[in-house]
Amino acid sequence: MERALYGPDGFFVSGAGPAAHFRTSVHASPVFTACVLRQLETVDAALGHPDRLDVVDVGAGRGELLRALLAQAAPELAARLHPVAVERAARPPDLPPQIDWRPDIPDGITGLLVATEWLDNVPVDVAVPTPEGWRLLLVNPKTGEETVGPPPTPTDTTWLTTWWPPALPSAPTPVIKEFGAAEGPDRDTNSLITDARQGGGRVEIGSGRDLAWAEAVGRVARGLALAVDYGHLRDSRPLDGTLTGYRGGRQVPPVPDGSCDVTAHVAMDSVASAGERVARCAYSLVSQREALRALGADGGRPPLSLASRDPAAYLRALAAASAAAELTDPAGLGGHLWLRQPVGVALDAVVAR
């Protein structure tokens, strides 16, 4: 997965970038940027309006969020912003010069670190339960063929025991997992994605993501670390995991050959616990629907009376409401989880209610 996503010809390193293949909240609407800007303003106030306010976008794609933040920010705030894009791809030639571009997270951040759909692309191993205990799945990177391999490391086994409860069926029935059949995937799904489990389901091991997030939080000197991602919690882990692929707007088999995004939902409570040990502050974990509504994106239809008084204003308000509704739809982007981990500031000072 590491090589397929971030190797020399990896999905995120070469090509047109994520926006060409799937739609994130950043790409969906300027309403999302407006809400992140309000979150940034809250952090700025909690920090006492420092002379330099860092905003670090981890997994920045082609810098879309930072470009939009600079465009929407008030002049006084924009003049103090130090925007940093963290991405392994080459710097886009049209990126505004005030945006720093680097492959790793800087140290000593004072401000906001935001990671929108980054953790779901931090590589994971997949494990299945067998009569002999947990075993890793091995995958042929050219064909996607899977076989059962060795046991996980002791660290990963501890993570599985702690964070993925064994609420699994006992019937040793092989299962074929279908991906994108309705869209007509490029490869034979049945031959590529054969579930190797016996007596249980597939599990994506999240210890590497915990470590990645803890390291990111550790780079914040004062401010807020914000992760926005598809995720799940311990009491509702998906029975058969969530590993899948995306290419050109279609869900496809997650063959790790560099031709598609390979992604899996995030165990957000485990990630939050790892970050809390570093930040030593209380955190907030809510749905995107709840977070964006608190930041002003309610998705409500404007009053019809506005249409007769000011038709142009009504159409603008209607378009904004439609965009907000997409971002807060619990069956779609609104189902994302927002993890806010303050560092050196009080949680109440950086969480809108």
C-alpha positions in Angstrom: 0.0 0.0 0.0 2.9 2.4 0.8 4.5 1.7 -2.6 1.2 1.9 -4.5 0.3 5.2 -3.0 3.6 7.0 -2.4 6.3 5.1 -4.5 7.9 6.7 -7.5 4.9 5.9 -9.7 2.4 5.9 -6.8 -1.2 7.1 -7.1 -0.7 10.3 -5.0 2.8 11.1 -6.4 2.1 10.9 -10.1 -0.8 11.9 -12.2 -3.4 14.7 -11.9 -4.0 14.4 -8.1 -6.8 13.1 -6.0 -9.4 15.6 -7.3 -9.3 13.8 -10.6 -10.5 10.6 -9.0 -12.8 11.3 -6.1 -14.7 14.1 -4.4 -13.8 15.3 -0.9 -15.4 17.9 1.3 -12.7 20.4 0.1 -13.6 19.8 -3.5 -17.3 19.7 -2.9 -18.0 23.3 -1.9 -16.6 26.6 -0.7 -18.9 26.2 2.3 -16.4 23.7 3.7 -13.6 26.2 3.3 -15.7 28.8 5.0 -16.3 26.5 8.0 -12.6 25.7 8.2 -11.8 29.4 8.1 -14.2 30.0 11.1 -12.4 27.2 12.9 -9.1 28.9 12.1 -10.4 32.2 13.4 -11.5 30.5 16.6 -8.0 29.1 17.0 -6.5 32.5 16.3 -8.5 34.1 19.0 -7.6 31.3 21.5 -4.0 31.9 20.8 -4.3 35.7 21.3 -3.9 36.6 17.6 -0.2 35.8 17.2 2.0 37.7 14.7 2.3 34.5 12.7 -0.5 32.0 12.5 0.4 28.7 11.0 -2.1 26.7 9.0 -0.7 23.3 8.0 -2.6 21.1 5.6 -1.5 17.4 5.8 -2.3 15.5 2.6 -2.8 18.7 0.8 -3.5 17.2 -2.7 -2.7 20.1 -5.0 -3.2 22.8 -2.3 -6.9 23.4 -2.9 -7.8 24.1 0.7 -5.0 26.5 1.4 -5.6 28.4 -1.9 -9.3 28.8 -0.9 -8.4 29.8 2.7 -6.1 32.6 1.5 -8.8 33.8 -0.9 -11.6 33.9 1.7 -9.6 35.2 4.7 -10.0 38.8 5.8 -6.9 40.9 4.8 -5.7 41.3 8.4 -5.8 37.5 9.0 -4.4 36.7 5.6 -1.4 38.9 6.2 -0.5 36.9 9.3 -1.1 33.4 7.9 1.8 31.0 7.2 0.2 28.3 5.0 2.1 25.0 4.7 1.1 22.2 2.3 2.4 18.8 3.3 2.4 16.4 0.3 4.7 14.0 -1.3 3.9 15.0 -4.8 5.9 17.7 -6.6 4.9 21.3 -6.0 2.2 22.4 -8.5 3.6 25.1 -10.8 0.6 27.4 -10.3 0.7 27.3 -6.5 0.7 30.8 -4.9 4.2 31.6 -3.7 3.2 32.3 -0.1 2.2 28.7 0.4 5.1 26.6 1.6 5.3 23.1 0.0 7.1 20.3 1.9 7.0 16.5 2.2 6.9 16.4 6.0 5.1 18.1 8.8 7.0 21.1 10.3 7.8 21.3 14.0 6.7 24.0 16.4 3.3 24.8 14.8 1.4 27.6 16.4 -2.1 27.6 14.8 -4.1 24.9 13.0 -3.0 21.6 11.6 -5.7 20.1 9.5 -5.7 16.6 7.9 -8.7 16.1 5.6 -8.9 12.5 4.4 -5.3 11.9 5.1 -5.4 9.1 7.7 -7.5 6.9 5.5 -4.5 6.8 3.2 -1.9 6.0 5.8 -1.0 2.4 4.9 -2.4 -0.5 6.9 -2.0 -4.2 7.0 -5.1 -6.4 6.8 -5.5 -9.4 9.1 -8.0 -12.3 9.3 -8.7 -14.7 12.2 -7.8 -18.3 11.7 -7.9 -21.4 14.0 -4.3 -20.6 14.8 -5.0 -16.9 15.6 -4.6 -13.7 13.6 -2.8 -13.9 10.3 -1.8 -11.1 7.9 -3.2 -11.1 4.3 -0.5 -11.0 1.6 -1.4 -9.5 -1.7 0.1 -9.8 -5.2 0.5 -6.1 -6.2 0.0 -6.9 -9.9 -3.1 -9.1 -9.7 -4.6 -8.4 -6.3 -4.6 -12.1 -5.4 -4.6 -12.6 -1.7 -3.2 -15.4 0.5 -3.0 -15.9 4.2 0.5 -15.1 5.6 2.3 -14.9 9.0 1.0 -13.6 12.3 1.0 -9.8 13.0 3.7 -8.3 15.2 3.1 -8.2 18.9 2.3 -4.5 18.7 -0.3 -5.1 16.0 -1.8 -8.0 17.9 -2.1 -5.8 21.0 -3.9 -3.2 18.9 -6.3 -5.8 17.5 -7.1 -7.1 21.0 -7.6 -3.6 22.4 -9.4 -1.8 19.5 -11.2 -4.4 17.4 -13.7 -6.4 19.5 -14.2 -10.1 18.4 -17.9 -9.7 17.6 -17.6 -12.0 14.6 -19.6 -15.0 13.4 -18.0 -18.4 13.9 -19.1 -20.1 10.7 -16.0 -20.9 8.6 -17.6 -19.8 5.3 -15.5 -18.1 2.6 -17.0 -14.8 1.4 -16.6 -13.1 -1.9 -16.5 -9.3 -1.4 -17.8 -7.3 -4.3 -16.5 -3.9 -5.2 -18.0 -1.6 -7.8 -19.8 -4.4 -9.7 -22.6 -2.1 -10.7 -20.1 0.2 -12.3 -18.3 -2.6 -14.1 -14.8 -2.7 -12.5 -11.7 -3.1 -14.7 -10.8 -6.5 -13.3 -12.5 -9.7 -12.4 -13.8 -8.9 -8.9 -14.3 -12.4 -7.7 -10.8 -13.5 -8.6 -9.2 -10.3 -7.1 -11.1 -9.8 -3.8 -11.6 -13.2 -2.3 -12.0 -12.9 1.5 -9.6 -15.4 3.1 -11.3 -15.4 6.5 -12.3 -18.4 8.4 -14.7 -17.9 11.3 -14.6 -14.1 11.1 -14.0 -10.9 9.1 -11.2 -8.9 7.7 -9.6 -6.3 10.0 -7.5 -3.3 9.0 -4.8 -2.8 11.7 -4.7 0.8 12.8 -1.5 1.0 14.9 0.4 2.8 12.1 -2.3 5.4 11.8 -2.2 5.9 15.6 1.5 6.5 15.4 1.2 8.9 12.4 -1.5 11.0 14.1 0.5 11.1 17.4 3.5 12.3 15.5 1.4 15.0 13.8 -0.1 16.2 17.1 3.4 16.3 18.6 4.4 18.8 15.9 1.9 21.4 17.3 3.4 23.7 19.9 0.1 25.5 20.6 -3.2 25.4 18.8 -5.4 22.7 17.3 -4.9 19.5 15.4 -8.0 18.6 13.3 -8.5 15.3 11.5 -11.5 14.9 9.2 -12.1 11.4 7.8 -14.3 8.4 7.1 -14.2 6.5 10.3 -15.7 4.1 12.8 -15.7 3.5 16.6 -15.0 0.4 18.6 -18.6 -0.5 19.3 -19.5 -0.4 15.6 -16.5 -1.7 13.7 -17.4 -3.0 10.2 -17.7 -6.8 10.2 -15.6 -7.2 7.0 -13.4 -4.1 7.0 -13.6 -1.3 4.5 -10.5 -1.7 2.3 -11.4 -0.5 -1.3 -10.1 1.4 -4.3 -11.1 4.4 -6.3 -10.2 5.5 -9.8 -11.9 8.1 -12.0 -14.9 8.5 -9.7 -15.6 4.8 -9.6 -15.1 2.3 -6.8 -12.7 -0.4 -8.0 -10.9 -3.4 -6.5 -8.0 -2.2 -4.2 -5.2 -3.7 -6.3 -2.0 -2.0 -5.0 -0.4 -1.4 -8.4 -0.4 2.4 -8.3 -3.3 2.8 -10.7 -5.9 3.6 -8.0 -6.4 5.0 -4.6 -6.3 2.3 -1.9 -8.1 3.4 1.2 -9.8 2.1 4.4 -11.8 3.9 7.0 -10.1 5.0 10.2 -10.5 3.7 13.8 -11.0 7.3 15.0 -11.3 6.5 18.7 -8.0 4.7 18.6 -6.4 7.6 16.8 -7.9 10.0 19.3 -6.5 8.1 22.2 -3.0 8.1 20.6 -3.2 11.9 20.1 -4.5 12.5 23.6 -1.4 10.8 25.1 0.7 13.4 23.3 -1.5 16.5 23.6 -2.5 15.8 27.2 -5.7 17.7 26.6 -9.3 16.7 26.3 -10.5 16.2 22.7 -13.7 16.4 20.7 -15.0 13.7 18.3 -18.2 14.4 16.5 -19.8 13.9 13.1 -19.0 16.4 10.3 -22.8 17.2 10.3 -22.6 18.4 13.9 -19.3 20.2 13.4 -20.3 22.1 10.3 -23.6 23.1 11.7 -21.9 24.5 14.8 -19.6 26.5 12.4 -22.6 28.0 10.5 -23.4 25.5 7.7 -27.0 24.5 8.5 -28.2 23.4 5.0 -31.6 25.0 5.7 -33.6 26.3 2.7 -33.9 30.1 2.6 -37.3 31.6 3.2 -39.5 31.8 0.1 -40.3 35.4 0.9 -36.7 36.3 0.0 -37.4 35.1 -3.6 -39.9 37.9 -4.1 -37.9 40.5 -2.3 -34.4 39.7 -3.8 -34.4 36.9 -6.4 -30.6 37.0 -6.9 -30.0 36.8 -3.1 -32.5 33.9 -2.9 -30.7 31.9 -5.6 -27.3 32.5 -3.9 -28.8 31.4 -0.5 -30.4 28.4 -2.2 -27.1 27.3 -3.7 -25.3 27.7 -0.4 -27.9 25.7 1.4 -27.7 22.9 -1.2 -23.9 22.8 -0.8 -24.2 22.7 3.0 -26.8 19.9 2.7 -24.3 17.8 0.7 -21.6 18.4 3.3 -23.8 17.5 6.2 -25.7 14.6 4.7 -25.1 11.7 7.3 -25.3 9.2 4.5 -22.4 10.9 2.6 -19.8 13.5 3.6 -21.7 14.4 6.7 -20.9 11.0 8.0 -17.2 12.0 8.3 -15.9 12.3 11.8 -14.2 15.4 13.1 -11.4 14.9 15.7 -10.3 18.1 17.3 -7.3 17.8 19.6 -6.1 21.1 21.2 -2.6 21.5 22.4 -1.8 24.1 25.0 -5.3 25.7 24.8 -8.6 24.8 26.4 -11.0 22.6 24.3 -13.9 25.0 24.9 -11.8 27.8 23.4 -11.5 26.1 20.0 -14.8 24.2 19.7 -17.8 26.0 18.4 -21.1 25.0 20.1 
